[in-house]
Amino acid sequence: MRRSSVRRGVVLAAVAVVLAGGAGCQAAAEPSTQDRQRQVARNGATVMPFDLERTTHRFRPEPHGLLEEVRSDAPEDAEQVRLIREHLAHEGERFRRGDYGDPARIHGASMPGLKELEAGAGRVEITYADRPDGAALRFTTTDPALVDALHRWAAAQTSDHGDHAEH
């Protein structure tokens, strides 16, 4: 009887060590906010043709969707303005087809709101507009679940882009 108690104690101790080690590994695998923002900036440089250090993303949740703007920090920088406009016009076309591959490449496939936006693309109207210092995409829908997805998607982008974005 005493031997089974000792064996049970050893087994419980071993399980505790394994669980504690696994939790430690999980915590170590979580990137810091700054590490994540640096990785997003590196990923973004492979997708976005403009310079993140010279531009700002703005995400403004609206009652029926979202306004996304990308602006050159120096409005007279014609090259950055041109690159922003070309990129957002192209992204708007892709988003209308449900192709959110670029945000997935930048932020990861598990980005909040992404799957819902891909699946509900036909229920979101997306309009493009030039701005004097860049361009904007307006996402509009009457579906409350997609409005929520847009708002979560915008919050994730703002967080991930750090100093390169604002609400």
GROMACS elastic network, one bead per residue, 0.5 to 0.9 nm:
[ bonds ]
;  ai    aj funct       b0    kb
    1     4     6  0.54061   500
    1     5     6  0.66293   500
    1     6     6  0.89459   500
    2     5     6  0.52074   500
    2     6     6  0.63991   500
    2     7     6  0.87150   500
    3     6     6  0.51729   500
    3     7     6  0.61684   500
    3     8     6  0.86101   500
    4     8     6  0.59628   500
    4     9     6  0.84667   500
    5     8     6  0.50452   500
    5     9     6  0.61272   500
    5    10     6  0.86328   500
    6     9     6  0.50476   500
    6    10     6  0.62295   500
    6    11     6  0.86573   500
    7    10     6  0.51218   500
    7    11     6  0.62106   500
    7    12     6  0.86286   500
    8    11     6  0.51054   500
    8    12     6  0.61176   500
    8    13     6  0.85371   500
    9    12     6  0.50995   500
    9    13     6  0.60513   500
    9    14     6  0.85325   500
   10    13     6  0.50738   500
   10    14     6  0.61142   500
   10    15     6  0.86168   500
   11    14     6  0.50822   500
   11    15     6  0.61998   500
   11    16     6  0.86189   500
   12    15     6  0.50854   500
   12    16     6  0.61505   500
   12    17     6  0.86689   500
   13    16     6  0.50472   500
   13    17     6  0.62445   500
   13    18     6  0.86927   500
   14    17     6  0.51318   500
   14    18     6  0.62446   500
   14    19     6  0.86327   500
   15    18     6  0.51168   500
   15    19     6  0.60973   500
   15    20     6  0.84852   500
   16    19     6  0.51459   500
   16    20     6  0.59796   500
   16    21     6  0.84155   500
   17    20     6  0.51401   500
   17    21     6  0.59772   500
   17    22     6  0.84824   500
   18    21     6  0.51201   500
   18    22     6  0.60937   500
   18    23     6  0.86206   500
   19    22     6  0.50700   500
   19    23     6  0.61664   500
   19    24     6  0.85882   500
   20    23     6  0.51244   500
   20    24     6  0.61941   500
   20    25     6  0.86861   500
   21    24     6  0.50640   500
   21    25     6  0.62420   500
   21    26     6  0.86606   500
   22    25     6  0.50918   500
   22    26     6  0.61998   500
   22    27     6  0.87106   500
   23    26     6  0.50480   500
   23    27     6  0.62517   500
   23    28     6  0.86029   500
   24    27     6  0.52006   500
   24    28     6  0.61616   500
   24    29     6  0.86186   500
   25    28     6  0.50445   500
   25    29     6  0.61284   500
   25    30     6  0.88903   500
   26    29     6  0.51194   500
   26    30     6  0.66174   500
   27    30     6  0.54204   500
   27    31     6  0.86564   500
   28    31     6  0.76591   500
   31    34     6  0.79637   500
   31    35     6  0.57529   500
   31    36     6  0.59456   500
   32    35     6  0.50642   500
   32    36     6  0.61366   500
   32    37     6  0.85705   500
   33    36     6  0.50952   500
   33    37     6  0.61427   500
   33    38     6  0.86438   500
   33   159     6  0.83689   500
   33   160     6  0.78301   500
   33   162     6  0.87078   500
   34    37     6  0.50423   500
   34    38     6  0.61614   500
   34    39     6  0.85953   500
   34   160     6  0.88481   500
   34   162     6  0.81462   500
   35    38     6  0.51461   500
   35    39     6  0.62153   500
   35    40     6  0.86266   500
   36    39     6  0.50701   500
   36    40     6  0.60963   500
   36    41     6  0.85660   500
   36   107     6  0.89977   500
   36   160     6  0.67279   500
   36   161     6  0.89080   500
   37    40     6  0.50144   500
   37    41     6  0.61201   500
   37    42     6  0.86363   500
   37   159     6  0.78924   500
   37   160     6  0.51239   500
   37   161     6  0.57695   500
   37   162     6  0.61164   500
   37   163     6  0.88284   500
   38    41     6  0.50738   500
   38    42     6  0.62803   500
   38    43     6  0.86454   500
   38   160     6  0.86818   500
   38   161     6  0.84552   500
   38   162     6  0.89178   500
   39    42     6  0.50521   500
   39    43     6  0.61101   500
   39    44     6  0.83933   500
   39   106     6  0.83748   500
   39   107     6  0.87159   500
   39   160     6  0.89586   500
   40    44     6  0.58105   500
   40    45     6  0.85137   500
   40   106     6  0.56040   500
   40   107     6  0.60665   500
   40   108     6  0.89605   500
   40   160     6  0.64235   500
   40   161     6  0.67447   500
   41    45     6  0.61980   500
   41    46     6  0.89511   500
   41    52     6  0.74646   500
   41   106     6  0.78756   500
   41   160     6  0.84606   500
   41   161     6  0.69280   500
   41   164     6  0.87946   500
   42    45     6  0.52910   500
   42    46     6  0.70204   500
   42   106     6  0.82033   500
   43    46     6  0.54835   500
   43    47     6  0.69404   500
   43    48     6  0.88505   500
   43   105     6  0.68289   500
   43   107     6  0.77783   500
   44    47     6  0.51358   500
   44    48     6  0.56038   500
   44    49     6  0.86623   500
   44    52     6  0.81610   500
   44   102     6  0.85944   500
   44   103     6  0.85522   500
   44   105     6  0.80163   500
   44   106     6  0.52841   500
   44   107     6  0.84272   500
   45    48     6  0.54950   500
   45    49     6  0.68665   500
   45    50     6  0.79626   500
   45    51     6  0.76338   500
   45    52     6  0.76996   500
   45   106     6  0.87180   500
   46    49     6  0.76335   500
   46   105     6  0.89158   500
   46   106     6  0.83309   500
   47   102     6  0.65018   500
   47   103     6  0.86813   500
   47   105     6  0.79199   500
   47   106     6  0.74245   500
   48    51     6  0.78155   500
   48    52     6  0.83178   500
   48    83     6  0.84882   500
   48    84     6  0.82512   500
   48    87     6  0.68383   500
   48   102     6  0.87443   500
   49    52     6  0.89669   500
   49    80     6  0.86836   500
   49    83     6  0.61130   500
   49    84     6  0.75468   500
   49    86     6  0.88833   500
   49    87     6  0.70913   500
   50    53     6  0.88834   500
   50    54     6  0.79781   500
   50    55     6  0.75597   500
   50    72     6  0.89386   500
   50    79     6  0.84092   500
   50    80     6  0.57434   500
   50    81     6  0.83205   500
   50    82     6  0.87212   500
   50    83     6  0.54666   500
   50    84     6  0.61054   500
   50    87     6  0.82736   500
   51    54     6  0.53489   500
   51    55     6  0.63251   500
   51    72     6  0.88937   500
   51    80     6  0.72038   500
   51    83     6  0.89539   500
   52    55     6  0.51674   500
   52    56     6  0.69904   500
   52    57     6  0.87104   500
   52   164     6  0.62546   500
   53    56     6  0.79661   500
   53    73     6  0.86231   500
   53   163     6  0.87704   500
   53   164     6  0.69005   500
   54    71     6  0.87512   500
   54    72     6  0.61122   500
   54    73     6  0.54584   500
   54    74     6  0.73511   500
   54    80     6  0.78078   500
   54   164     6  0.85415   500
   55    70     6  0.68141   500
   55    71     6  0.54856   500
   55    74     6  0.79620   500
   55    80     6  0.77419   500
   55    84     6  0.87013   500
   55   134     6  0.88863   500
   55   164     6  0.68465   500
   55   165     6  0.86366   500
   56    69     6  0.80841   500
   56    70     6  0.56384   500
   56    71     6  0.53720   500
   56    72     6  0.64829   500
   56    73     6  0.65756   500
   56   163     6  0.80844   500
   56   164     6  0.50022   500
   56   165     6  0.52853   500
   56   166     6  0.74304   500
   57    68     6  0.71911   500
   57    69     6  0.57153   500
   57    71     6  0.65646   500
   57   157     6  0.88285   500
   57   158     6  0.78369   500
   57   161     6  0.80695   500
   57   164     6  0.61479   500
   57   166     6  0.63555   500
   57   167     6  0.84554   500
   58    67     6  0.79246   500
   58    68     6  0.56822   500
   58    70     6  0.62288   500
   58    71     6  0.80401   500
   58   154     6  0.89124   500
   58   158     6  0.76909   500
   58   164     6  0.87527   500
   58   165     6  0.55855   500
   58   167     6  0.54711   500
   59    66     6  0.69683   500
   59    67     6  0.58317   500
   59    69     6  0.65001   500
   59    70     6  0.88621   500
   59   151     6  0.88274   500
   59   154     6  0.58203   500
   59   155     6  0.78395   500
   59   157     6  0.81389   500
   59   158     6  0.70442   500
   59   165     6  0.77265   500
   59   166     6  0.65437   500
   60    65     6  0.88043   500
   60    66     6  0.57224   500
   60    67     6  0.50554   500
   60    68     6  0.64428   500
   60    69     6  0.83967   500
   60   151     6  0.84955   500
   60   154     6  0.77621   500
   60   166     6  0.86521   500
   60   167     6  0.56037   500
   61    64     6  0.82638   500
   61    65     6  0.61651   500
   61    67     6  0.63517   500
   61    68     6  0.85915   500
   61   147     6  0.86324   500
   61   150     6  0.77191   500
   61   151     6  0.57694   500
   61   154     6  0.74159   500
   61   155     6  0.88983   500
   61   167     6  0.81435   500
   62    66     6  0.50723   500
   62    67     6  0.69888   500
   62   140     6  0.85592   500
   62   147     6  0.83830   500
   62   151     6  0.83077   500
   63    66     6  0.79281   500
   63   140     6  0.88905   500
   63   147     6  0.76078   500
   64   139     6  0.80065   500
   64   140     6  0.54403   500
   64   141     6  0.55616   500
   64   142     6  0.62472   500
   64   143     6  0.81485   500
   64   144     6  0.78436   500
   64   146     6  0.89474   500
   64   147     6  0.59846   500
   65   124     6  0.84757   500
   65   138     6  0.75294   500
   65   139     6  0.52473   500
   65   141     6  0.60006   500
   65   142     6  0.83561   500
   65   144     6  0.89706   500
   65   146     6  0.77984   500
   65   148     6  0.80778   500
   65   149     6  0.89539   500
   65   150     6  0.62286   500
   65   151     6  0.72704   500
   66   137     6  0.82142   500
   66   138     6  0.58351   500
   66   139     6  0.50954   500
   66   140     6  0.67315   500
   66   147     6  0.77463   500
   66   150     6  0.63516   500
   66   151     6  0.68867   500
   66   154     6  0.77565   500
   67   136     6  0.69832   500
   67   137     6  0.59541   500
   67   139     6  0.63335   500
   67   140     6  0.86984   500
   68   135     6  0.85512   500
   68   136     6  0.54784   500
   68   137     6  0.51811   500
   68   138     6  0.62694   500
   68   139     6  0.80975   500
   68   154     6  0.81692   500
   69    88     6  0.88623   500
   69   131     6  0.85218   500
   69   134     6  0.75202   500
   69   135     6  0.58557   500
   69   137     6  0.64477   500
   69   138     6  0.85408   500
   70    81     6  0.89275   500
   70    84     6  0.66298   500
   70    85     6  0.85171   500
   70    88     6  0.81402   500
   70   131     6  0.88681   500
   70   133     6  0.82425   500
   70   134     6  0.57505   500
   70   135     6  0.57249   500
   70   136     6  0.63247   500
   70   137     6  0.89051   500
   70   165     6  0.87671   500
   71    74     6  0.83716   500
   71    75     6  0.76587   500
   71    80     6  0.85172   500
   71    81     6  0.72177   500
   71    84     6  0.73801   500
   71   131     6  0.78537   500
   71   132     6  0.85267   500
   71   133     6  0.52309   500
   71   135     6  0.66290   500
   71   136     6  0.84907   500
   72    75     6  0.54579   500
   72    76     6  0.82935   500
   72    77     6  0.70195   500
   72    78     6  0.87932   500
   72    80     6  0.61022   500
   72    81     6  0.59846   500
   72    84     6  0.78799   500
   72   133     6  0.54116   500
   72   134     6  0.59482   500
   73    76     6  0.88994   500
   73    77     6  0.82723   500
   73    80     6  0.89978   500
   73   133     6  0.78457   500
   74    77     6  0.54808   500
   74    78     6  0.87977   500
   74    80     6  0.85352   500
   74    81     6  0.89330   500
   74   133     6  0.75297   500
   75    78     6  0.72700   500
   75    80     6  0.84734   500
   75    81     6  0.72317   500
   75   132     6  0.69985   500
   75   134     6  0.77648   500
   76    79     6  0.87945   500
   76    80     6  0.88952   500
   76    81     6  0.82297   500
   76   133     6  0.75493   500
   77    80     6  0.56168   500
   77    81     6  0.63828   500
   77    82     6  0.87666   500
   77   133     6  0.82302   500
   78    81     6  0.50657   500
   78    82     6  0.60431   500
   78    83     6  0.86062   500
   78   133     6  0.84095   500
   79    82     6  0.51210   500
   79    83     6  0.61992   500
   79    84     6  0.86004   500
   80    83     6  0.50956   500
   80    84     6  0.60692   500
   80    85     6  0.85722   500
   80   133     6  0.86041   500
   80   134     6  0.77843   500
   81    84     6  0.51556   500
   81    85     6  0.61927   500
   81    86     6  0.86709   500
   81   131     6  0.87287   500
   81   132     6  0.80509   500
   81   133     6  0.58072   500
   81   135     6  0.77930   500
   82    85     6  0.52113   500
   82    86     6  0.61908   500
   82    87     6  0.85823   500
   82   134     6  0.73775   500
   83    86     6  0.52088   500
   83    87     6  0.60646   500
   83    88     6  0.85749   500
   83   134     6  0.84183   500
   84    87     6  0.52207   500
   84    88     6  0.60898   500
   84    89     6  0.84524   500
   84   133     6  0.89079   500
   84   134     6  0.56544   500
   84   135     6  0.64125   500
   85    88     6  0.53405   500
   85    89     6  0.59787   500
   85    90     6  0.84618   500
   85   129     6  0.85517   500
   85   130     6  0.66963   500
   85   131     6  0.85478   500
   85   134     6  0.59033   500
   85   135     6  0.52815   500
   85   136     6  0.81888   500
   86    89     6  0.53144   500
   86    90     6  0.61850   500
   86    91     6  0.86207   500
   86   135     6  0.88337   500
   87    90     6  0.51845   500
   87    91     6  0.60640   500
   87    92     6  0.85364   500
   88    92     6  0.59113   500
   88    93     6  0.85747   500
   88   128     6  0.75004   500
   88   135     6  0.67302   500
   88   136     6  0.70616   500
   88   137     6  0.70891   500
   89    92     6  0.51955   500
   89    93     6  0.65102   500
   89    94     6  0.89021   500
   89   128     6  0.63214   500
   89   129     6  0.83547   500
   89   135     6  0.82441   500
   89   136     6  0.86745   500
   89   137     6  0.81943   500
   90    93     6  0.52736   500
   90    94     6  0.64391   500
   90    95     6  0.87520   500
   91    94     6  0.50157   500
   91    95     6  0.59899   500
   91    96     6  0.85390   500
   91    99     6  0.85536   500
   91   100     6  0.82880   500
   91   102     6  0.81601   500
   91   137     6  0.89699   500
   92    95     6  0.51086   500
   92    96     6  0.62072   500
   92    97     6  0.88509   500
   92   126     6  0.65406   500
   92   127     6  0.72607   500
   92   128     6  0.67148   500
   92   137     6  0.68227   500
   93    96     6  0.53037   500
   93    97     6  0.67799   500
   93    99     6  0.86453   500
   93   126     6  0.84162   500
   94    97     6  0.52663   500
   94    98     6  0.65039   500
   94    99     6  0.50208   500
   94   100     6  0.69960   500
   94   101     6  0.86419   500
   95    99     6  0.50684   500
   95   100     6  0.58339   500
   95   101     6  0.89421   500
   95   117     6  0.84156   500
   95   118     6  0.77478   500
   95   121     6  0.70000   500
   95   126     6  0.77358   500
   96    99     6  0.73412   500
   96   121     6  0.59222   500
   96   122     6  0.70769   500
   96   124     6  0.75494   500
   96   125     6  0.73871   500
   96   126     6  0.65176   500
   97   100     6  0.86994   500
   97   118     6  0.82057   500
   97   121     6  0.64160   500
   97   122     6  0.75343   500
   98   101     6  0.88895   500
   98   117     6  0.69764   500
   98   119     6  0.67600   500
   98   120     6  0.74383   500
   98   122     6  0.75851   500
   99   102     6  0.80005   500
   99   118     6  0.63831   500
   99   121     6  0.84500   500
  100   103     6  0.57148   500
  100   104     6  0.63984   500
  100   105     6  0.88505   500
  100   114     6  0.71667   500
  100   115     6  0.86528   500
  100   117     6  0.79222   500
  100   118     6  0.63676   500
  101   104     6  0.50164   500
  101   105     6  0.61249   500
  101   106     6  0.86784   500
  101   109     6  0.83840   500
  102   105     6  0.50319   500
  102   106     6  0.62537   500
  102   107     6  0.85415   500
  103   106     6  0.50316   500
  103   107     6  0.57438   500
  103   108     6  0.72829   500
  103   109     6  0.81344   500
  103   111     6  0.81934   500
  103   114     6  0.81687   500
  103   157     6  0.87798   500
  104   107     6  0.52633   500
  104   110     6  0.76252   500
  104   111     6  0.69106   500
  104   114     6  0.76685   500
  105   108     6  0.56281   500
  105   109     6  0.71968   500
  106   109     6  0.88331   500
  107   110     6  0.79853   500
  107   111     6  0.61186   500
  107   156     6  0.84202   500
  107   157     6  0.77112   500
  107   160     6  0.73304   500
  108   111     6  0.56489   500
  109   112     6  0.88055   500
  109   114     6  0.74587   500
  109   115     6  0.81635   500
  110   113     6  0.84613   500
  110   114     6  0.72298   500
  110   115     6  0.78929   500
  111   114     6  0.56777   500
  111   115     6  0.80999   500
  111   152     6  0.88521   500
  111   153     6  0.70159   500
  111   156     6  0.70406   500
  111   157     6  0.86743   500
  112   115     6  0.78229   500
  112   116     6  0.87459   500
  112   149     6  0.71573   500
  112   150     6  0.88123   500
  112   152     6  0.56811   500
  112   153     6  0.52702   500
  112   154     6  0.87226   500
  112   155     6  0.85289   500
  112   156     6  0.65387   500
  113   116     6  0.54616   500
  113   117     6  0.62058   500
  113   118     6  0.87685   500
  113   146     6  0.80561   500
  113   148     6  0.77114   500
  113   150     6  0.61947   500
  113   151     6  0.78371   500
  113   152     6  0.56290   500
  113   154     6  0.85922   500
  113   156     6  0.87823   500
  114   117     6  0.51938   500
  114   118     6  0.62380   500
  114   119     6  0.86816   500
  114   149     6  0.72752   500
  114   150     6  0.82990   500
  114   152     6  0.88468   500
  114   153     6  0.65564   500
  115   118     6  0.51503   500
  115   119     6  0.61766   500
  115   120     6  0.84939   500
  115   149     6  0.86994   500
  116   119     6  0.51541   500
  116   120     6  0.58788   500
  116   121     6  0.82830   500
  116   145     6  0.81987   500
  116   146     6  0.67584   500
  116   149     6  0.63539   500
  116   150     6  0.87866   500
  117   120     6  0.50724   500
  117   121     6  0.56463   500
  117   124     6  0.80827   500
  117   146     6  0.66784   500
  117   149     6  0.67156   500
  117   150     6  0.73428   500
  117   153     6  0.88640   500
  118   121     6  0.54464   500
  118   122     6  0.89054   500
  119   122     6  0.80386   500
  120   123     6  0.54786   500
  120   124     6  0.68665   500
  120   146     6  0.71578   500
  121   124     6  0.53870   500
  121   125     6  0.80813   500
  122   125     6  0.76537   500
  123   140     6  0.85549   500
  123   141     6  0.62286   500
  123   142     6  0.78376   500
  123   143     6  0.73848   500
  123   146     6  0.82326   500
  124   139     6  0.62739   500
  124   140     6  0.55513   500
  124   142     6  0.80613   500
  124   143     6  0.83213   500
  124   146     6  0.77476   500
  125   138     6  0.78657   500
  125   139     6  0.56765   500
  125   140     6  0.50751   500
  125   141     6  0.63010   500
  126   137     6  0.64851   500
  126   138     6  0.54987   500
  126   140     6  0.64634   500
  127   136     6  0.81697   500
  127   137     6  0.55680   500
  127   138     6  0.52360   500
  127   139     6  0.68073   500
  127   140     6  0.84819   500
  128   135     6  0.73669   500
  128   136     6  0.57939   500
  128   138     6  0.66192   500
  129   134     6  0.89355   500
  129   135     6  0.56907   500
  129   136     6  0.52461   500
  129   137     6  0.65061   500
  129   138     6  0.82569   500
  130   133     6  0.81662   500
  130   134     6  0.62094   500
  130   136     6  0.63959   500
  131   136     6  0.68671   500
  132   135     6  0.77252   500
  139   147     6  0.88155   500
  139   150     6  0.79292   500
  140   147     6  0.78418   500
  141   144     6  0.77269   500
  141   146     6  0.69070   500
  141   147     6  0.65623   500
  142   145     6  0.89171   500
  142   146     6  0.79962   500
  142   147     6  0.75977   500
  143   146     6  0.53565   500
  143   147     6  0.63352   500
  143   148     6  0.87679   500
  144   148     6  0.61823   500
  144   149     6  0.85772   500
  145   148     6  0.50969   500
  145   149     6  0.62036   500
  145   150     6  0.86995   500
  146   150     6  0.60362   500
  146   151     6  0.84752   500
  147   150     6  0.50952   500
  147   151     6  0.62330   500
  147   152     6  0.86806   500
  148   151     6  0.50860   500
  148   152     6  0.61727   500
  148   153     6  0.84711   500
  149   152     6  0.51371   500
  149   153     6  0.59570   500
  149   154     6  0.85055   500
  150   154     6  0.60735   500
  150   155     6  0.86095   500
  151   154     6  0.51025   500
  151   155     6  0.62070   500
  151   156     6  0.86673   500
  152   155     6  0.50978   500
  152   156     6  0.61982   500
  152   157     6  0.86176   500
  153   156     6  0.52168   500
  153   157     6  0.62464   500
  153   158     6  0.86912   500
  154   157     6  0.50642   500
  154   158     6  0.61075   500
  154   159     6  0.85739   500
  154   167     6  0.83904   500
  155   158     6  0.51184   500
  155   159     6  0.61599   500
  155   160     6  0.85152   500
  155   167     6  0.80645   500
  156   159     6  0.51579   500
  156   160     6  0.59566   500
  156   161     6  0.84603   500
  157   160     6  0.50658   500
  157   161     6  0.59046   500
  157   162     6  0.84694   500
  157   165     6  0.77698   500
  158   161     6  0.53932   500
  158   162     6  0.63036   500
  158   163     6  0.87094   500
  158   164     6  0.81566   500
  158   165     6  0.53171   500
  158   166     6  0.58910   500
  158   167     6  0.67534   500
  159   162     6  0.54214   500
  159   163     6  0.88875   500
  159   165     6  0.78275   500
  159   166     6  0.85462   500
  160   164     6  0.89515   500
  160   165     6  0.84289   500
  161   164     6  0.52355   500
  161   165     6  0.54541   500
  161   166     6  0.85015   500
  162   165     6  0.57754   500
  162   166     6  0.78154   500
  163   166     6  0.75173   500
